[in-house]
Amino acid sequence: MNQARPEQTKPSSWSSWDEWLSSPPGQYVLKWQQAQFDHIVSDIFGYHALQIGLPQLQGLKENRMPLQMILRAPHDRPHEQHAATWQTISGLPDKLPFANQSIDLVLLPHVLEFTDDPHSVLREVNRILMPEGRVVISGFNPASLWGLRQYCSHLIGQPYLPREGQFIDLLRIKDWLKLLDFSVDRGRFGCYRLPLRSEAGMSKMGFLEKAGDRWWPVLGSVFMVSAIKRVSTLTMVGRIDLGKPAKNAQLNPVSNLQGHPRSSGMEKLESTE
């Protein structure tokens, strides 16, 4: 008697970050982020721009810097096609192979969520950025309908977003940036549609975009924040004399110099009387 073979369970497409990006909600997120990156990087100038991870997104497409690079993150697909003008760099986000203060712009699309030490990644970005350089970060918002759906996956069973991600609150990221002397200059929330999985269901929720952007903007499922690296410098304007100030010469009355006191006008009046 032949024993029945156990059915081979296919890996869930929602547990893989790369396959999730190919799903309808993943394409919806990529489209929104592409528009936001295009708008932010279009007016940032310099010479060297770097995107870390997510090669499915061409975040530097509208930027004019002559050298554009991409560093593949460990969770990226190994053979993903990207723009031919980009230079592909091998390395790790927490050990970037660049010199100190050598990059003008760094993009971090969903990088902090898939690393063991996100604060270490920000320190590396702070190290390689030029003074007044800019970093642009995107990620999922835990305080949203998508975040609530992901949190309830422990009860429902199947997560909506990739289980490997550790989604970080935007306020915490702002605190980390402040500790590293970054100044947040702009930010935006987006993707207000319900956490559905079908393309037809996602398309029917299009009216929620304008409503959410107006009435509950902080509940967007995805956030994007831009920050500038501030470096304080001291400028010497001249030589500082630390010696003791010279004492002023004491002026003596003329009467003392002549050897006898000078009589006042009141004494003369009394003598005439």
C-alpha positions in Angstrom: 0.0 0.0 0.0 1.4 3.3 -1.1 1.6 5.9 1.6 0.2 9.2 0.8 2.9 11.8 0.3 2.5 14.9 2.4 1.6 17.9 0.3 4.4 20.3 -0.2 3.5 23.6 1.2 4.5 26.5 -1.0 6.1 29.5 0.8 3.6 32.2 1.3 4.1 35.2 -1.1 3.3 37.5 1.8 6.2 36.3 3.9 8.9 37.3 1.4 9.8 41.0 0.9 10.8 40.6 -2.7 7.6 38.7 -3.7 5.5 41.0 -1.7 6.7 44.0 -3.8 5.4 42.1 -6.9 1.9 41.9 -5.3 -0.9 44.5 -5.9 -0.3 46.3 -2.6 3.5 46.2 -3.2 3.2 47.8 -6.6 0.8 50.4 -5.0 3.5 51.2 -2.4 6.3 51.4 -5.0 4.3 53.7 -7.2 3.6 56.1 -4.4 7.2 56.1 -3.2 8.5 56.6 -6.8 6.5 59.8 -7.1 7.7 61.1 -3.7 11.4 60.4 -4.3 11.1 62.0 -7.8 9.8 65.1 -6.1 12.3 65.3 -3.3 15.5 64.5 -5.1 14.8 66.8 -8.1 16.2 69.9 -6.3 19.1 68.3 -4.4 22.5 69.1 -6.0 26.0 67.7 -5.5 28.3 65.1 -7.1 27.7 61.7 -5.5 24.3 60.1 -4.7 23.7 56.7 -3.2 20.6 54.5 -2.8 20.8 51.6 -0.4 18.6 48.6 -1.2 15.3 48.2 -3.0 16.6 48.1 -6.7 12.9 47.8 -7.8 12.7 51.5 -7.0 14.7 54.1 -9.0 14.8 56.8 -6.4 17.5 58.8 -8.1 15.8 58.9 -11.5 15.0 62.6 -11.3 18.3 63.6 -9.6 21.0 65.4 -11.6 24.2 64.3 -9.8 26.8 62.9 -12.2 27.6 59.8 -10.1 24.6 57.7 -9.0 25.2 54.4 -7.1 23.1 51.7 -5.6 24.2 49.3 -2.8 22.3 46.1 -2.6 20.9 45.2 0.8 21.0 41.5 2.0 17.3 41.1 1.5 17.3 42.3 -2.1 16.8 40.0 -5.1 20.3 39.2 -6.4 19.6 39.8 -10.1 17.1 42.6 -10.1 17.5 44.8 -13.2 18.1 48.5 -12.6 19.0 51.6 -14.6 22.1 51.2 -16.7 23.5 54.6 -15.5 23.8 53.4 -11.9 27.0 52.0 -10.4 26.4 48.8 -8.4 28.3 48.6 -5.1 28.6 45.6 -2.9 28.6 46.0 0.9 26.4 46.1 4.0 24.3 49.0 5.2 26.0 49.1 8.6 29.5 49.0 7.0 29.4 51.2 4.0 32.5 51.1 1.8 32.8 54.8 1.4 35.2 57.4 2.9 34.1 59.9 5.5 32.1 62.9 4.2 32.2 61.7 0.5 28.5 61.4 -0.4 26.0 64.2 -1.0 22.7 62.3 -0.9 21.7 58.9 0.6 18.3 57.2 0.1 17.1 54.6 2.6 13.9 53.0 1.2 12.7 50.5 3.8 16.3 49.7 4.8 16.0 50.4 8.6 13.1 47.9 8.8 15.2 44.9 7.6 18.4 45.4 9.5 19.3 44.2 13.0 20.7 47.5 14.1 19.0 50.5 12.4 20.8 53.0 14.5 24.1 51.7 13.3 23.0 52.2 9.7 22.1 55.8 10.5 25.6 56.3 12.1 27.2 55.0 8.9 25.1 57.3 6.8 26.1 60.2 9.1 29.7 59.3 8.6 29.8 59.3 4.8 27.5 62.3 4.3 29.0 65.6 3.4 28.2 68.6 5.7 24.8 69.8 4.6 24.2 66.5 2.9 20.8 64.9 2.9 19.3 61.5 3.8 15.8 60.5 2.7 14.1 57.6 4.6 10.9 55.7 3.8 9.2 53.0 5.8 5.9 51.5 6.9 3.9 53.4 9.6 3.0 51.1 12.5 0.2 53.6 13.6 -1.9 52.9 10.5 -4.6 50.4 9.3 -1.8 48.4 7.7 0.1 48.4 10.9 -2.9 47.3 12.8 -3.6 44.6 10.4 0.0 43.4 10.7 -0.2 43.5 14.5 -3.4 41.4 14.4 -1.7 38.8 12.3 -0.7 37.0 15.5 -4.4 36.3 16.0 -5.4 35.9 12.3 -2.4 33.8 11.3 -1.3 35.2 8.0 0.5 38.6 8.0 -0.3 41.3 5.5 3.2 42.8 5.3 6.4 40.8 5.2 7.0 39.2 8.6 10.7 39.8 8.4 10.3 43.5 8.8 10.6 45.3 12.1 8.5 48.4 11.5 9.7 51.5 13.3 7.7 54.5 14.4 8.5 57.8 12.7 8.9 59.6 16.0 11.6 57.2 17.0 13.4 57.8 13.7 13.2 61.5 14.2 14.8 61.1 17.7 17.7 59.1 16.2 18.2 61.7 13.6 18.2 64.5 16.2 20.9 62.6 18.2 23.1 62.5 15.1 22.6 66.3 14.6 20.3 65.9 11.6 17.7 68.5 10.9 14.4 67.2 9.6 13.2 69.6 6.8 10.3 67.8 5.3 8.1 64.6 5.6 5.0 63.1 4.2 2.5 60.2 4.8 0.7 58.3 2.1 -1.1 55.1 1.0 -4.4 55.4 2.8 -6.2 52.5 1.1 -7.5 49.6 3.1 -5.2 46.5 3.6 -6.6 44.5 0.7 -4.7 42.0 -1.4 -6.5 42.0 -4.8 -5.8 44.5 -7.5 -9.5 45.1 -8.0 -10.1 45.8 -4.3 -7.2 48.2 -4.2 -8.4 50.1 -7.2 -11.8 50.7 -5.7 -10.3 52.4 -2.7 -8.8 55.3 -4.7 -11.1 57.9 -3.2 -9.4 57.3 0.2 -6.2 59.0 -1.0 -7.5 62.5 -1.0 -9.7 62.0 2.0 -6.8 60.5 4.1 -4.4 63.2 3.0 -6.8 65.9 4.2 -8.5 64.4 7.3 -6.1 61.8 8.8 -2.6 62.4 7.3 -0.6 60.8 10.1 -2.4 57.5 9.6 -0.9 56.8 6.2 0.5 53.4 5.8 3.9 54.6 4.4 5.9 57.6 5.5 8.8 59.5 4.0 11.1 61.9 5.8 14.1 64.0 4.6 16.8 65.3 6.9 20.0 67.5 6.4 23.3 66.8 8.2 24.2 69.9 10.2 27.9 70.5 11.2 28.7 73.3 13.6 31.9 75.2 12.7 33.8 77.9 14.7 35.4 80.8 12.8 38.3 82.8 14.4 38.0 86.5 13.6 41.4 87.6 15.1 44.1 87.1 17.7 42.8 86.9 21.2 45.1 88.6 23.8 44.9 86.8 27.1 47.3 89.1 28.9 46.3 91.4 31.7 45.0 94.8 30.6 47.4 97.7 31.1 46.6 100.1 33.9 45.7 103.6 33.0 48.1 106.4 34.1 46.8 108.3 37.1 46.2 112.0 36.4 47.3 114.3 39.2 45.7 117.8 39.7 47.7 120.8 38.5 47.9 122.1 42.1 49.8 119.1 43.2 52.3 119.4 40.4 53.0 123.0 41.3 53.6 122.2 45.0 50.8 124.1 46.6 47.0 123.7 46.5 45.1 125.7 44.1 42.6 128.0 45.8 39.0 127.8 44.7 36.9 130.7 43.7 34.9 130.5 46.9 38.1 131.1 48.9 38.8 134.2 46.8 35.4 135.7 47.6 35.9 135.1 51.3 39.3 136.8 51.3 38.0 139.9 49.6 35.3 140.3 52.2 
